[in-house]
Amino acid sequence: MNRFDKRRRLSRAAAASPVKNSESGPALSPTGASRRRFLTGTGALTTGAAATPYLATAFAPGVQARTSEAAVPSAARDSLTDVRLTVNGRDYQLRLDPRVTLLDAVREYLGLKGTKKGCDRGQCGACTVLVNGRRINSCLTLALSHEGDKIVTIEGLGNPSALHPVQKAFLERDAFQCGYCTPGQVCSAVALLDEARAGAVSAATPDVRASGPVALSEDEIRERMSGNICRCGAYVNIVAAIRDAAGRTTT
């Protein structure tokens, strides 16, 4: 068989078998077209059936996150632990999973949204709160470990009619941009001032043998606030605000 005979046979076979999927689409055999239609149809059906319960839940009116104890599976309910937290001078009786962090307890259970969740790894400082007067990253500690402690969040420092000196200085110096890190910055600065007055030194303190209040130079403030990150870069005004607040709280 020469090459011309082969071409004629291929042309006849192609003319007999192809089925056009569309005017501009590729040629498909009847079997291939049926298989594609079957797979497309069953894929859409399967996806729709699997997604329906989630779509119904997501768009149903009045649906909220499951936070009640009744909605928790019985096996998980057995592990819940009673804890009493004192936050901003008020006592709260909670029933929590032992793995709940202080950050999540404050935000999700007490509704105090001022404390922010940033990195959730103790690196950014957005979740800083005061516990017994000391600043901590609330994302790194469990709520159950703070029963009996005095916890202060940004909501407990002041209010619009009676601002804390640090809050007032931050406003006057415009020491923020997006504001997401600001609650943690303010709480950290409040603790910083107390630490400096108590004579606690830092890596920037020239003479660690000195007793009494530490002079809060720009280097001191930057070192002591290094655990709080401002992604907007408002550090110049943050340092200025803390220096202003330091002058007010020592007079």
N, C-alpha and C positions, 0 to 999 in steps of 0.2 A: 504493500500500500504506500503510494507516494504522499507527499505532504499536502497536495491539493485534495486528495480523497479524505485525509484526516480533517482538514478544515471544513469540508462539506458536511461530514458526519457531526462534527462539533456544532456547527451552525444549526443543523436540523434538531439536535438534542436541546440546544439552548432555546430555540423557537418553540419547542413543544412543552418544556417544563416550567419556565419562569412565570411567576405571578407577581405583578407589580404591587408593592405595598402602598404606594402613592404615586402621583404623577412624576414627582422628582426623586422618589426614594429608590433604594436598591432593589434589584430583582430578587425574589425569594421563591423557593420551591413551595408547593402547597403544604408539605410537611413542616418546613421551617416556619411558614407564616402561622400555621395553626399552633405550633409550639410556642411561638412568641406571644400570640394572643392569649394562650392559656397561662403562660408565666406572668404576663402583665396583669391579667385579670385576677389570678389567685394572689399575686403579691399585693395588689391594692386592697383586696378583700381582707387578707391577713393583717396588713398594717392597720386598716380601719378598725377591725375587730379588736386588735390589741390596744389601740389608742382610745377607743370609745370610753372606757371607764375613767381614764385620766382626764379626758376632755370634759366629761360630764361633771366630774368633781371640781375641775378648775373653774368652770363657768357657771356652776350652780349658785344661785343667789344665797347669801348668808353662810356660805361654807367658810370655816376658819381652821387654823392649824389645830391639831389635836394636842391640847395642853392639859386637859382635865385628867385626873387620876383614873376616871372610869374608862377613858379611851386607851389607857395603857394596857398592854397584854398582861395577863395575870402573873406570868413568870417574871416580868419586869417589875410589876407592882410589889412583889415580895422583896425586891432589893432596895426599894425606896427607904430613905432614912429621914427622920424628923430632925430639923435643925432650926435653931433660933438665931437670927441675925439682927444685930443692932446697926442700922444704917441711918445716918443723918439724925441721930437722936431718937429714932423710932424703932420699936421692936417688931420683927416680922417672924411669924411661925410658918416654916415651909416644909414641904415633904419632897425631897430631891433624890435623884440618882446620885450615888456617891461620886460619880465621875464629873458632875457639873462643876464648872469653874466658877470662881467668884464673879468674873466678868459676865458670864451667861446668867447667873443667878440675879445679878443686879439689873441687867438689861431685859431679859426675857421673862423673869418671874416677878420682879418688883416694878418693872416698867420705867426704870430710871435710864432713859436713853442717852443722857448726857455723856456717860462714859462710852468711849468709842472702841469698836473692834477694828484694829488695823491689820497688822501682820498675823496676830494670834499666835505669835512665837516669842514674845518678849523682846522684840528688837526695835520697835518703833516708839513705844511709850504712850501711844494714844489711849491705852486703857488704864493709865495711872490713877490710882485712888490712894487715900490715906487710911492706914490701919494703925490705930493707937498712935497717931501722930507721925508715922513713918510712911514714906511713899513706897508703893509696890506695884508691880505689873499684875493686874488682876487676872490676866489671861493665863498666868503661870501657876496659879494657886487654886486649890479646891475650896469650894464654899464651906464644906463641912469643917475644914480646919480653922475657921474663923468664928466659930460659935463663942460668944462672950466677948469678942473684940469690938472696939468702937471703930466703925467703918464710916468714912466720910467721902462722898462723891462730889462732883462739881456742883450738884444741886444743893448740897449742904453747906457750901462755903459762903454763899450770899444770895441775894435776890435783887431785882431791879431797883428796889427802893433802899436797899442797904447792901451795897457791893462790898466785897472783900477788897482791901487795898491793892492786892495783886490784880484782881479783876478790873478795878478802876484804872490801874496803870496800863493794862493791856488795851483797854478801850482808848485811853488818851494817846497812847503811842501807836495805835493802829498796828498792834503786834500780831497780826494774823492776816491771812488772805482767804483761803477757802474755809478756814475755821474748823476743819475736821480734827486736827491735832490739838486745838486750843484747850479743851477741857483737861487733857493730860498735861499739857504745858503748864497750865495754871496750878493744878494740883501739885505738880513737881516743884514749881517755883515756891509755893507756900511752904513745902517741906524744906526746901533749900534754905529759906530765910531762917527757919527754926534751927536747922543744923549749924548754920554759920554763927548764929547767936550763942549756941551751945559750945562753940569752939571746935566743931568737927572739921578736920582738915581734909584736903583733897590732894590730888597729884600736882595741882598747880600752886599749892600753898608754899611760899618761899621758905618759911621756917616752921616746921611741924612741931617744934618745941614750944612755940608761943602758946600761952594760955589766954582764954577770954575770946571775945567775938573775933571772927575772921573778917578782914577787910575784903569786901566783895568787889574786886576789880573785874574788868571785862574778861580776863583770862580765867579767873575763878568761876565766874558765872558760866562761861562757855564749857568749862570742864565739868562743872556740877550738873549742867543741863544736857550733857552729851548723850544721855539715854533717851532723850526726846527728839524725834526727827520731825522737821517741818519740810514736807516735800515742796512747798511753795517757796521756801527759802527766805522766810521772814525773820531770820536770826538777828539781824541788826536791831530791829525794833523790839524783839523779844528781850534781848540783853538790856536795852535801854529801859524797858518797862520794869524789869526786875530791879535794876539799880534805883529807879524812882520809888518802887515799893519798899525797897530796903531802907531808904531814907525816911519814909513815912512811918514804918513800923518801929524804927529805933528812936523816934522822937516822942 
